[in-house]
Amino acid sequence: MATSRLEINFIRLLSRCESIASEKRGETEWRLEKYVGALEEMLVALKKSSSKPTPEVLTDYSRKVDFLKGLLEAEKLTSTTEKALANQFLTPGRTPTIANERMPASKTVHMQTKARCTGEMRNELMGNGSSSTDGKETDLRQRRGLPVDEKQSAAELDAVLQHHHNLQEKLAEDMLNLARNLKNNTLAAQSIIKQDNQTLKQSMRNADQNFEKLKTESERLEQHTKKSVNWFLWLMLILVCFTFISMILFIRLFPKLR
C-alpha cells in the first residue's frame, strides 16, 4: 500500500520533533510542545483514515508520540530525582522514523535524557549548580580535581544508581519468571482440562454403547419371554385335550357297573 500524504506529513513532523528533543532546549522553547500536540491530532486522523498503515506501524507511531509526551511531562518536574525516575519509565519507539537512521531517534533521545538526568543528579549531590552534562572524559577530569568528600559522594551516587539498576533488572527478571510460570501453569491446566474432556467424551460414548446393548438385550429377552409363554400355552392345551380324550376312552372301555 502506498504511503498517504497524511502519513508522510506525520513522519516528517515526528522526525522534526525527535530532532528537537535530542537538542538542548531552554525554558522558553515552545515548539516541541506545540508540535507534539499537532502529532496527536494527526495520529488520530491517521487512525481514522481509509488508507491507514498496518496496526504494527500505528502501534509504533503511538509509542513514539507517547514517548515525546512523557518526555515533556518529565521535563516539567522540579525535582531531578523525579525527572530521572520518570525517564526510566519512558518507552521509546522500536523502529527508525526515517530510512537513514541506524538507530531509532527516540532511543537516542531516551539515552541522552537519561544521561542528562544522571549528570544533573550527580551535580546536585556534589553541590554543583550546573546542569550541563559533559562526556565521560570531562566528568573524569572534574572528578580528579574534586576533594575527597565530593569524590566519595560521587562514588556513593554511582553505587546508589547501580543498586537501583540492579533492583530493576531483578524485578524485570522476577516478572519474567512469574509470567513464565503463569504460562506453564496455564498450559498445564489446559492440558488437564483437555484430558478431562476427552475422558468425559469417552465415558459418554461408553454409556451410549451400554444403553444400546441394554436395549437390544431387553428386546431379545422380551421376545424370548413371549416365545416361552406361547410354548407353555400350547403344551397346556395339548395336555388338557389328552386328559379329556383319555377320560372318554376310559369311560368307554370300563362302563359303570350296575
Secondary structure, DSSP 8 states (H G I E B T S, - for coil): ----HHHHHHHHHHHHHHHHHHS---TT--HHHHHHHHHHHHHHHHHHSTT---HHHHHHHHHHHHHHHHHHHHHT-S-HHHHHHHHHT----SS-SSTT-SS-HHHHHHHHHHHHHHHHHHHHHTT--------HHHHHHHHHTS-HHHHHHHHHHHHHHHHHHHHHHHHHHHHHHHHHHHHHHHHHHHHHHHHHHHHHHHHHHHHHHHHHHHHHHHHHHHHHHHHHHHHHHHHHHHHHHHHHHHHHHHHHHS----
